[in-house]
Amino acid sequence: MLSSAISFTGAGGVRLAGDAWGAPDAMPVVFLHGGGQTRHAWGGTAAAVARSGAYAISLDHRGHGDSGWPADGNYDLAFAEDVRAIARQLGRPPVVVGASLGGLAALMAEGELGPLLRALVLVDVAPRLEQDGVARIINFMATGLDGFASLEDAADAIAAYLPNRKRPRDLGGLAKNLRQRDDGRWHWHWDPRFIRRDRGDPTFAVERMEAAARRVQAPTLVVRGRMSDVLTEDGVRALRALIPHAEYVDVAGAAHMVAGDDNDAFTSSVIGFLGRLDRALATGPERVA
């Protein structure tokens, strides 16, 4: 299934770029990647979801990929405000599948700015995360701020960061997440101000996220990578105490990057949830704040 280009206007007029699959009048399912990634992080999941009957949209966050970089470097609640803007422009409440940062943005949007969503899928993220795991992600992102001499060097850095994955032989996919600048070095395709502002961002304070989670009434699925050092079983239990109706899937063999570690299992979990949602909400009211 071929994709088509799509874009939305986010908070403050920032353009959000993406790809779409399927019929636009079908149930919208919006995929939001983790910090430092791009819309290409989902593997074949979006296309598979579209084949199951949905309208799948994979977007680059502000400051990432082909989306705009805000002039003021605003990377606080703007991520959640972008989710609200997307829902309004779609004209009907979408399902949001959010990994890490994308999941937190959707959680904050639904809990503080909503109700906005038809349903929420949180991929290896919750208000209570393991700080050592979070620090490992931030440190990895920071090590690439000066760029890499070659794609091979970037692939080596990723292999060291993700030892559970095989190092790819074809680096074409990696090139989607980096850009070669005039100096010949390859840089991650995101605004470096994002990582600097992300440290200690009060938008994602635990107490604030927990308060937002308590207000989530939309059907929710939590997908955790069993080998994750970011979200533990304790973190999932704490989240499900806040969102008692949340379903939970544990993907064996996957770490924090669940969709990339086991795309088949992840895709199956999402499509199964959407099928149950479609049956349960066939006659339910739609909501857009």
C-alpha positions as CSV (number, residue, x, y, z in Angstrom):
1,M,0.0,0.0,0.0
2,L,1.4,3.4,-1.1
3,S,1.4,6.4,1.2
4,S,0.5,10.0,0.4
5,A,2.0,13.1,1.9
6,I,0.0,14.9,4.5
7,S,0.6,17.9,6.8
8,F,-1.1,19.7,9.7
9,T,-0.6,23.1,11.3
10,G,0.5,22.6,14.9
11,A,0.6,25.0,17.8
12,G,2.0,28.4,17.0
13,G,1.7,27.7,13.2
14,V,4.4,25.0,13.1
15,R,4.0,22.7,10.1
16,L,3.8,19.0,11.0
17,A,4.7,16.7,8.1
18,G,3.7,13.1,7.6
19,D,2.5,10.2,5.5
20,A,-1.0,8.8,5.3
21,W,-2.3,5.4,4.2
22,G,-5.9,4.3,3.5
23,A,-9.2,6.0,3.0
24,P,-9.5,9.5,4.6
25,D,-13.1,8.8,5.7
26,A,-12.1,5.8,7.7
27,M,-11.2,5.8,11.5
28,P,-8.1,8.0,11.8
29,V,-5.2,6.5,13.6
30,V,-2.3,8.9,14.3
31,F,1.2,7.6,15.0
32,L,3.5,9.8,17.0
33,H,7.1,8.7,17.4
34,G,9.6,9.0,20.3
35,G,12.0,11.9,20.9
36,G,14.8,12.0,18.4
37,Q,13.0,9.7,16.0
38,T,11.0,10.4,12.9
39,R,7.7,9.3,11.4
40,H,9.6,6.3,9.8
41,A,10.1,4.7,13.2
42,W,7.0,2.5,12.9
43,G,8.2,0.0,10.4
44,G,5.2,-1.4,8.5
45,T,2.7,-0.8,11.3
46,A,0.9,2.2,9.8
47,A,0.4,0.5,6.4
48,A,-0.8,-2.7,8.1
49,V,-3.3,-0.7,10.2
50,A,-4.6,1.0,7.0
51,R,-5.0,-2.4,5.4
52,S,-7.1,-3.4,8.4
53,G,-9.6,-0.6,7.5
54,A,-8.3,2.5,9.2
55,Y,-6.9,5.8,8.0
56,A,-3.3,5.7,9.3
57,I,-1.2,8.8,9.6
58,S,2.4,8.9,10.8
59,L,3.7,12.3,11.7
60,D,7.0,14.0,12.5
61,H,6.9,15.9,15.8
62,R,7.8,19.5,15.7
63,G,11.5,19.9,15.5
64,H,11.9,16.4,14.0
65,G,12.2,15.0,10.5
66,D,10.5,17.2,7.9
67,S,8.3,19.1,10.3
68,G,9.0,22.7,11.2
69,W,11.3,24.0,13.9
70,P,9.6,26.6,16.1
71,A,11.4,29.9,16.1
72,D,11.2,30.3,19.8
73,G,12.4,26.7,20.5
74,N,9.1,25.9,22.2
75,Y,9.2,22.2,23.2
76,D,7.1,22.2,26.3
77,L,3.4,21.7,26.3
78,A,3.4,22.4,22.5
79,F,3.7,18.7,21.8
80,A,0.3,18.1,23.6
81,E,-1.1,21.2,21.9
82,D,-0.1,19.8,18.6
83,V,-2.2,16.7,19.3
84,R,-5.2,18.9,20.0
85,A,-4.6,20.8,16.7
86,I,-4.4,17.5,14.8
87,A,-7.7,16.3,16.2
88,R,-9.4,19.5,15.4
89,Q,-8.1,19.5,11.8
90,L,-9.2,15.9,11.3
91,G,-12.7,17.0,12.4
92,R,-13.2,13.8,14.5
93,P,-11.4,12.2,17.4
94,P,-8.5,10.0,16.3
95,V,-6.8,7.1,17.9
96,V,-3.3,8.1,18.8
97,V,-0.5,5.6,19.0
98,G,2.3,7.3,20.8
99,A,5.7,5.9,21.6
100,S,7.7,7.5,24.5
101,L,7.5,11.3,23.9
102,G,4.6,10.7,21.5
103,G,2.7,8.8,24.2
104,L,3.3,11.5,26.8
105,A,2.2,14.2,24.4
106,A,-1.1,12.3,23.8
107,L,-1.6,11.5,27.5
108,M,-1.2,15.2,28.4
109,A,-3.4,16.3,25.5
110,E,-6.2,13.9,26.6
111,G,-5.8,14.6,30.3
112,E,-5.3,18.3,30.3
113,L,-6.8,19.6,27.0
114,G,-9.4,16.9,26.2
115,P,-11.4,14.9,25.8
116,L,-9.9,14.7,22.3
117,L,-9.2,11.1,21.4
118,R,-11.2,8.1,20.4
119,A,-8.6,5.9,22.0
120,L,-5.0,6.0,23.2
121,V,-2.1,3.5,22.8
122,L,0.9,4.2,25.0
123,V,4.0,2.5,23.8
124,D,6.5,1.8,26.6
125,V,5.7,5.0,28.4
126,A,3.9,6.0,31.6
127,P,4.1,8.8,34.1
128,R,6.6,6.8,36.3
129,L,9.7,5.9,34.3
130,E,13.0,4.5,35.3
131,Q,15.4,7.5,35.4
132,D,18.5,5.4,34.5
133,G,16.7,4.3,31.3
134,V,15.6,7.8,30.5
135,A,19.2,9.1,31.1
136,R,20.6,6.5,28.8
137,I,18.3,7.7,26.0
138,I,19.2,11.4,26.6
139,N,22.9,10.6,26.7
140,F,22.7,8.7,23.5
141,M,21.0,11.6,21.8
142,A,23.5,14.0,23.2
143,T,26.5,12.1,21.9
144,G,25.3,12.7,18.3
145,L,24.9,16.4,18.6
146,D,28.2,17.0,16.7
147,G,27.2,14.6,14.0
148,F,29.0,11.5,12.5
149,A,31.7,11.3,9.9
150,S,29.7,8.6,8.0
151,L,26.5,6.6,8.1
152,E,28.6,3.6,9.2
153,D,29.7,5.6,12.3
154,A,26.1,6.4,13.1
155,A,25.2,2.7,12.7
156,D,28.0,1.7,15.1
157,A,26.6,4.2,17.7
158,I,23.1,2.8,17.3
159,A,24.4,-0.8,17.6
160,A,26.1,0.1,20.8
161,Y,23.0,1.7,22.2
162,L,20.7,-1.1,21.0
163,P,22.7,-4.3,21.5
164,N,19.6,-6.5,21.3
165,R,19.2,-5.6,17.6
166,K,21.2,-6.8,14.7
167,R,23.3,-4.0,13.0
168,P,21.6,-3.3,9.6
169,R,23.6,-4.0,6.5
170,D,21.5,-1.6,4.4
171,L,21.9,1.9,5.8
172,G,19.3,3.4,3.5
173,G,16.7,3.4,6.3
174,L,19.2,5.1,8.6
175,A,19.6,7.9,6.1
176,K,15.9,8.9,6.7
177,N,16.8,9.9,10.3
178,L,20.0,11.9,9.5
179,R,20.9,14.7,7.1
180,Q,24.3,15.4,5.6
181,R,25.3,19.0,6.1
182,D,27.7,21.1,4.1
183,D,30.6,20.0,6.2
184,G,30.0,16.4,5.1
185,R,29.0,15.2,8.6
186,W,25.7,13.3,9.2
187,H,23.5,14.9,11.9
188,W,20.3,13.6,13.5
189,H,17.3,15.1,11.8
190,W,16.0,17.0,14.8
191,D,16.5,20.4,16.4
192,P,19.3,20.2,19.0
193,R,17.3,22.7,21.1
194,F,14.8,19.9,21.8
195,I,17.2,17.8,23.8
196,R,18.5,20.8,25.8
197,R,14.9,21.9,26.6
198,D,13.7,18.4,27.3
199,R,15.9,18.1,30.4
200,G,13.7,18.9,33.4
201,D,10.7,20.0,31.3
202,P,8.0,20.8,33.9
203,T,5.3,19.7,31.4
204,F,6.3,16.1,32.0
205,A,6.6,16.2,35.8
206,V,5.4,12.9,37.3
207,E,2.7,14.5,39.4
208,R,1.3,16.5,36.5
209,M,1.3,13.4,34.2
210,E,-0.4,11.3,36.9
211,A,-3.1,14.0,37.3
212,A,-3.6,13.9,33.5
213,A,-3.8,10.1,33.5
214,R,-6.6,10.1,36.1
215,R,-8.7,12.1,33.8
216,V,-8.3,9.8,30.8
217,Q,-11.6,8.2,29.9
218,A,-10.8,7.1,26.4
219,P,-10.1,3.4,25.8
220,T,-6.4,2.8,26.4
221,L,-3.8,0.2,25.6
222,V,-0.4,0.0,27.2
223,V,2.3,-1.8,25.2
224,R,5.5,-2.5,27.0
225,G,8.7,-4.1,25.8
226,R,9.6,-6.8,28.2
227,M,13.3,-5.9,28.1
228,S,12.7,-2.2,28.5
229,D,14.8,-0.3,31.0
230,V,12.5,2.7,30.8
231,L,9.1,1.3,31.7
232,T,9.0,-1.5,34.3
233,E,6.1,-3.7,35.5
234,D,5.8,-1.4,38.5
235,G,5.4,1.6,36.2
236,V,2.7,-0.2,34.3
237,R,0.9,-1.1,37.5
238,A,1.0,2.5,38.7
239,L,-0.4,3.6,35.4
240,R,-3.2,1.1,35.4
241,A,-4.2,2.2,38.9
242,L,-4.7,5.7,37.4
243,I,-6.4,4.3,34.2
244,P,-8.2,1.2,35.5
245,H,-9.8,0.4,32.2
246,A,-6.4,0.3,30.4
247,E,-5.5,-2.9,28.6
248,Y,-2.0,-4.2,28.7
249,V,0.3,-6.1,26.4
250,D,3.8,-7.2,27.2
251,V,6.0,-7.9,24.1
252,A,8.7,-10.5,24.8
253,G,12.0,-9.9,23.0
254,A,11.4,-6.1,22.7
255,A,13.0,-3.3,24.7
256,H,12.0,0.4,24.7
257,M,11.8,0.7,20.9
258,V,9.0,-1.9,20.7
259,A,7.9,-1.3,17.1
260,G,11.4,-1.6,15.9
261,D,12.4,-4.6,18.0
262,D,9.4,-6.8,17.1
263,N,7.2,-5.1,14.5
264,D,5.0,-8.1,13.9
265,A,4.0,-8.5,17.5
266,F,3.6,-4.8,18.0
267,T,1.4,-4.5,14.9
268,S,-0.7,-7.4,15.9
269,S,-1.4,-5.9,19.3
270,V,-2.4,-2.6,17.8
271,I,-4.7,-4.1,15.2
272,G,-6.3,-6.3,17.8
273,F,-7.0,-3.4,20.0
274,L,-8.4,-1.3,17.1
275,G,-10.7,-4.2,16.2
276,R,-12.1,-4.4,19.7
277,L,-12.5,-0.7,19.8
278,D,-14.3,-0.6,16.5
279,R,-16.8,-3.2,17.7
280,A,-17.3,-1.5,21.1
281,L,-17.7,2.0,19.8
282,A,-19.7,1.3,16.6
283,T,-22.6,3.3,18.0
284,G,-20.8,5.5,20.5
285,P,-20.6,9.3,20.3
286,E,-17.6,11.1,18.8
287,R,-15.8,13.8,20.7
288,V,-13.6,16.7,19.7
289,A,-12.9,19.5,22.2
